[in-house]
Amino acid sequence: MKPLIYQILIIAFIWVGMVFFVQDMDQMSKMIFYLVTSWLLLLVVLLVKEIIRNRKKSN
């Protein structure tokens, strides 16, 4: 679970940096931004799934 959290933090840091330049991005840069956003959302979903799985396991 720790690697997942570390990856979320790193991708979130990159995403926040990209947010400041969204208005200046061209089409290809926006596609990369959307890809990073999708990856971040996927990681958050996987983290929530892992937390729920661990809670069920402990009960």
C-alpha positions as CSV (number, residue, x, y, z in Angstrom):
1,M,0.0,0.0,0.0
2,K,2.9,2.4,0.7
3,P,4.1,2.3,-3.0
4,L,0.6,3.3,-4.1
5,I,0.5,6.2,-1.7
6,Y,4.0,7.4,-2.8
7,Q,3.0,7.2,-6.4
8,I,-0.2,9.2,-5.7
9,L,1.9,11.9,-4.0
10,I,4.4,12.1,-6.8
11,I,1.7,12.2,-9.6
12,A,-0.3,14.7,-7.5
13,F,2.8,17.0,-7.2
14,I,3.3,16.8,-11.0
15,W,-0.4,17.4,-11.6
16,V,-0.4,20.5,-9.4
17,G,2.6,21.8,-11.3
18,M,0.8,21.3,-14.6
19,V,-2.4,23.0,-13.5
20,F,-0.7,26.3,-13.4
21,F,0.1,26.1,-17.1
22,V,-3.1,24.6,-18.5
23,Q,-4.0,27.9,-20.3
24,D,-0.6,28.0,-22.1
25,M,-0.7,24.3,-23.2
26,D,-1.1,23.3,-26.8
27,Q,-3.1,20.3,-27.9
28,M,-0.4,17.7,-27.3
29,S,0.4,19.1,-23.8
30,K,-3.3,19.0,-22.9
31,M,-3.5,15.3,-23.9
32,I,-0.6,14.6,-21.6
33,F,-2.3,16.6,-18.8
34,Y,-5.5,14.5,-19.3
35,L,-3.4,11.3,-19.2
36,V,-1.8,12.3,-16.0
37,T,-5.2,13.3,-14.6
38,S,-6.7,9.9,-15.6
39,W,-3.7,8.1,-14.0
40,L,-4.1,10.0,-10.8
41,L,-7.8,9.2,-10.6
42,L,-7.1,5.5,-11.3
43,L,-4.5,5.5,-8.4
44,V,-7.0,7.1,-6.1
45,V,-9.7,4.4,-7.0
46,L,-7.1,1.6,-6.4
47,L,-6.2,3.1,-3.1
48,V,-9.8,3.3,-1.9
49,K,-10.3,-0.3,-3.1
50,E,-7.2,-1.4,-1.2
51,I,-8.4,0.4,2.0
52,I,-11.8,-1.3,1.8
53,R,-10.2,-4.7,1.2
54,N,-8.0,-4.3,4.2
55,R,-10.9,-3.3,6.4
56,K,-12.9,-6.3,5.4
57,K,-9.9,-8.5,6.0
58,S,-9.3,-7.2,9.5
59,N,-12.9,-7.9,10.5
